[in-house]
């Protein structure tokens, strides 16, 4: 019995010594020093990204999200990076158009991993995860036929304008991003409760998900810019382009006539919920594989000599091109050549009619010759 007491006593002393040594060693242990060095490197890199918000330090959640992007979920991140090569030029166009920080493009990464058909449990949808009511408020069509939250171009411009409004309201990008996540009403309430507009004070009065929202955005920006240092390679995707379409057209028919796989066409155009493009004056961008654009144009427009011109092409230059190529807008639109047109009204002139037809063609189809 005495031997057992002696053994237990020794074990207890050993445990006390171990705990004491660990407590004394932990603040300056090699593992903690490595963590601090890694975090300092991350902060330094983030500060070089020119984000619209100041990041003095990172927290455990930011580090964990970065690890999820670059270590645990590296395959998903490589696919996301491939999509970023396609979508970021569109994001950058609209951000510059509305004089917004280009680095806001990373927000879509944290929102949807750049999956255009993504739908959350709360029914937010698309690359920018817009709620139905919010999308309609921003002028997007959301119904059983077309869901423009899933339209690459229209959803992006709507999200950019929404972010611009929020920043104009709060004057701070931390609060603007928080409002994008939980709504400006919740942020206004948080400001009232905090008695301050400083994000660090308001943060505690916001939903838990929103409290981590800015950190998630920072982690996404870090992952997109420093993936190479972690051995990740973007997944190569087939190039895409778009064709303007104004009349009703079934996607299955386009796929069949143009030798495009229908799953590919549906994947590229999830905004057409029922699988067809409704007729509209404004027109929709139909995304297609780049190498199939000409075939789709030929099928939709029905002319083998149509090419796309910029919308701001001046009329004299466009008419000169049309004349050189033997293009007759009247024949296309009216079914009769310009030489056979008969005018009942003396104030009508061939010049004005021709110019009107050409301009109508530009506005509706962006196509000539």
Phi, psi and omega in degrees: 000319179295324178295321179297318178299319181298316180296316179297321179297317180295319179297320179295318178296319179297320178296317180296319180295319181296314180298317180297316180295320180295317181297322181285328187274335189299320182298330184242016182293154180303323182295318179292323178296321179295318179298316181295321179294319179296317180295320179297322179295318180298314180299317180298319180291319180297320181295338178275356182278351180059047176285156183282010177225154184273128179242099181280331181203173175244167178238181183299325181293318178299315179298320181293319179295319177299318178296323178295320180292312194261346181239295186292317183249039188297328180292316177297323180293322178296322176292320177299319180296325175296319178292327179299324179298332179273319190271328185301321176301324177292315178302313183297324179300310183288327178295318178290322180303322183256018174055052180243156178301126182297331182292355174291349178300333181291343180298323180294334177293312180290335180283313191223002188055026178061034173265110188296333181263014183295136177228127182273165176302334179274004178076017167287145187219157174091181181301325184256006175050059179272140175283153182306311182296319179297317180299315180296323178298329179272007175091011180271150176272126179224103178207194185282355181254312180228131174240098186287355171295337180264004177273120183308313188280310185290322179292323180295314180295322178296317180295319179297316179294324178295315178297323179295317179297317182294321179292323177296326181287315188258341178067019182209131184288330176300312181290324179296316179294321177298318179293327176298327182278313188246356180102145182292335177296317179295322180290319177299320177296318178299322178295318179297315182294323181281339184066027183201156174258007178283127185302322182298331179272327181284329187310317183294345180259008179258161177304154184301319179299320181291326178300332181260002188292314179298318179297322179295322177295317179297318180297320178296316179299319179297314183297319183292329185266337186238019180300327182297328179289348180249012175080016180272147179233124180302138178286126182284130179243155176296137180295148180231158176214186179221158176233134177285136179225132186245339185252164179302134177204134179278133181296324180297323179292317177300314180300316182293313184287334185250007178058049175243138179294130181299322176300326178294315181294321179292321179295321181284341184228060181294346181292338177270087191301318184271003178084018174216157178263120178285156178288142180201146179292318182292326181088157176240147172278120176262113180282134182220159172302140186305319184286354179253001185300314183296320179295320179291319177301315181298319180292316184286318186265341174072020178229125182288346184251020179278137172228160183269134176243152176297150185294336183265017178298134182283149188298312181302317180294320180294320180293322178297319177296318180298316181296319181297324182270001180073029183270134180238101183299324181296321180297320181291314188273327185248347180079015179217142182289159183297328181293336185261001179290135178243129184256124176277329182267123183295336182277354174280137175235153179301322182299312183292321179295315180299314180297320179297318179294318179297315180296321177298320180295318179299312185297325185271324189234349184052036186227146177196138176057000000 
